[in-house]
Amino acid sequence: MGEERAKRIELQEEQRALHLQLVASQEQELNRRAEFNIVSDELENIRKQHAREKADLEFDLQKKDRLLREANEDLKDCRNDLERERETVSSLKSALNTQSNAQLTLAAENRSFQTQFTALQAQNDELLRKNADLILDLEAERREKSNLKKEAMENEAVRRKLHNMVQELKGNIRVFCRVRPVLPSDIPRLTAELALIRQELKAEIAFPDRRDHREITVWSSSESATGQERKENYQFMFDKVFEPECTQAEVFEEISMLAQSCVDGYNVCIFAYGQTGSGKSFTMEGGTSDAIKGMIPRAVDQVFRVAEDLRSKGWDYHLEGQFLEIYNETINDLLGKHEFDKKKHEIKHDPKTGSTRVTDLTVIPLSTPTQVRALLLSAQSRRSVAATLMNERSSRSHSVFTLRITGSNSGTGESCEGCLNLVDLAGSERINVSFGAAGSNDKDRLKETQSINRSLSALGDVIAALGEKSERGDKHIPYRNSKLTYLLQNSLSGNSKTLMVLNLSPLASHLNESLTSLRFATKVNNTTLGTAKKQSR
Ligand SMILES: Nc1ncnc2c1ncn2[C@@H]1O[C@H](COP(=O)(O)OP(=O)(O)OP(=O)(O)O)[C@@H](O)[C@H]1O
């Protein structure tokens, strides 16, 4: 029993120990379980974190994949760029090669240029030296030129005076005589012996003065009481006589100085006188070609030329033109806008300025000779329209072209006003010669002819009176006796210059008319003797 008890106690001890062990194991178990839970939680957390990290890593991976792709693309582009760059480099290399070759050539050229440059530099230095000398010379020349210009201006005034004196010595009233050639239209048609007819047609005219060309002799033949042919010769002397062969240029040569005079401020009148068909219009207006252009276009050209030349001497000119016709003592504007001029034109003289104006007349400012030619052509065509409508009115009227020239000199302060009048007079034939036969418009013709005769004789009287006045002093001049002389009053009086060109027909049938014309012109010419006598030969 004791043993059992001891055993039981031992067993109880063992049971207690075991129980303690069990409690301890249970505690351990609990602890382990708590630990397990903690570890499980941790594991769960780790799992979650792992999942998150995995997701992050996958995201990163995707991102990197994209970056890799992009990097690959970039790499590809870079490769392409590199390829291109390589090609560029290669072409640049070859260009560089060429360039360096060129550079070598250029360097060689440069060296040769350098040598040339040095030579040129030397030349340049030489030229600079010469230039400096030239500048000095130029300065001297400029001073001389300015002195010469001043001298030229002074000489210009002297030249004007001398020119005027020369013109005065030649006579302020001069008469030229011009005989026109026989024209094919003068010879009747259907003639077998043309040469003989031509000879018979021709009047006997001679030009004895071979040196100065101032004389003309005309023979007229008549029958004596006994039936014999009686020849009489008439000699006339003028300032110049032009034979049929004389050209327009030769006639103008004698007139050109008058154009100079009107630029110098003088009034000039040039008249063409003669019977119908004697060559007045040919002399004044002429043809369209240069060789046969007449005195009006030549004088106009000359005026423009002289005005231009005088520009260098400080003169500035203003030119204007008018063109009128006087028919039956009525003035018609040849430059008006309408074909038939219905205006009544009056002549007005300004005693203060000595200038003449015609009321309501077209006055055109002129700047070129071509403009004047166009103006003359339009006036001519206007006259020919009137001529066909009114019986050759151009032969039965006086035409007056006036070029007014106003000049001023800024250098010397001088000014001047000149006038060039170019007058194509109406046919001078007498009534019994031209219009012997009766006709339906005889009355009109009679009126025309009387008016022409009156105005032509008024012109003769005025010129004659002017000549007497210059010889004997004061004298009444009958300007008012005709429209023509009244119009030209200021251009005929005072210090003006007048030239009459007497046009003659070479035909025998016109001999009597020619003699009348020659006598009229002689009357005019004689008035100049006072001054013409001054000529010493
Ligand atoms: N010097 C000349 N040389 C050549 N032909 C000329 C010459 N003079 C005049 N003529 C010619 O003679 C003809 C008559 O001349 P123009 O018409 O000039 O005479 P006109 O006197 O003016 O006559 P009108 O009074 O009828 O106008 C024209 O055909 C013209 O071309």
The ligand as an SDF file (V2000), in Angstrom:
LIG
                    3D

 31 33  0  0  0  0  0  0  0  0999 V2000
   10.3430  126.4000 -157.0950 N   0  0  0  0  0  0  0  0  0  0  0  0
    9.4680  125.4300 -157.4530 C   0  0  0  0  0  0  0  0  0  0  0  0
    9.9170  124.1940 -157.7580 N   0  0  0  0  0  0  0  0  0  0  0  0
    9.0520  123.2140 -158.1050 C   0  0  0  0  0  0  0  0  0  0  0  0
    7.7060  123.3740 -158.1680 N   0  0  0  0  0  0  0  0  0  0  0  0
    7.2080  124.5760 -157.8540 C   0  0  0  0  0  0  0  0  0  0  0  0
    8.0530  125.6690 -157.4830 C   0  0  0  0  0  0  0  0  0  0  0  0
    7.2770  126.7440 -157.2400 N   0  0  0  0  0  0  0  0  0  0  0  0
    5.9990  126.3500 -157.4370 C   0  0  0  0  0  0  0  0  0  0  0  0
    5.9580  125.0580 -157.7990 N   0  0  0  0  0  0  0  0  0  0  0  0
    4.7520  124.2930 -158.1360 C   0  0  0  0  0  0  0  0  0  0  0  0
    3.9180  125.1530 -158.9030 O   0  0  0  0  0  0  0  0  0  0  0  0
    2.5530  124.9480 -158.5740 C   0  0  0  0  0  0  0  0  0  0  0  0
    1.9230  126.2790 -158.1670 C   0  0  0  0  0  0  0  0  0  0  0  0
    2.5900  126.7480 -157.0360 O   0  0  0  0  0  0  0  0  0  0  0  0
    1.8280  127.3190 -155.7710 P   0  0  0  0  0  0  0  0  0  0  0  0
    0.5920  126.5740 -155.4710 O   0  0  0  0  0  0  0  0  0  0  0  0
    2.8310  127.4560 -154.7120 O   0  0  0  0  0  0  0  0  0  0  0  0
    1.4250  128.7250 -156.3370 O   0  0  0  0  0  0  0  0  0  0  0  0
    0.6900  129.8850 -155.5560 P   0  0  0  0  0  0  0  0  0  0  0  0
    1.2700  131.1450 -156.0670 O   0  0  0  0  0  0  0  0  0  0  0  0
    0.7290  129.6730 -154.1120 O   0  0  0  0  0  0  0  0  0  0  0  0
   -0.7780  129.6990 -156.0520 O   0  0  0  0  0  0  0  0  0  0  0  0
   -2.1210  130.0460 -155.2490 P   0  0  0  0  0  0  0  0  0  0  0  0
   -2.2190  131.5270 -155.2120 O   0  0  0  0  0  0  0  0  0  0  0  0
   -3.1610  129.3750 -156.0800 O   0  0  0  0  0  0  0  0  0  0  0  0
   -1.9940  129.4460 -153.8920 O   0  0  0  0  0  0  0  0  0  0  0  0
    2.5030  123.9390 -157.5000 C   0  0  0  0  0  0  0  0  0  0  0  0
    2.2570  122.6640 -158.0850 O   0  0  0  0  0  0  0  0  0  0  0  0
    3.9110  123.9660 -156.9340 C   0  0  0  0  0  0  0  0  0  0  0  0
    4.2690  122.7010 -156.4050 O   0  0  0  0  0  0  0  0  0  0  0  0
  1  2  1  0
  2  3  1  0
  2  7  2  0
  3  4  2  0
  4  5  1  0
  5  6  2  0
  6  7  1  0
  6 10  1  0
  7  8  1  0
  8  9  2  0
  9 10  1  0
 10 11  1  0
 11 12  1  0
 11 30  1  0
 12 13  1  0
 13 14  1  0
 13 28  1  0
 14 15  1  0
 15 16  1  0
 16 17  2  0
 16 18  1  0
 16 19  1  0
 19 20  1  0
 20 21  2  0
 20 22  1  0
 20 23  1  0
 23 24  1  0
 24 25  2  0
 24 26  1  0
 24 27  1  0
 28 29  1  0
 28 30  1  0
 30 31  1  0
M  END
$$$$
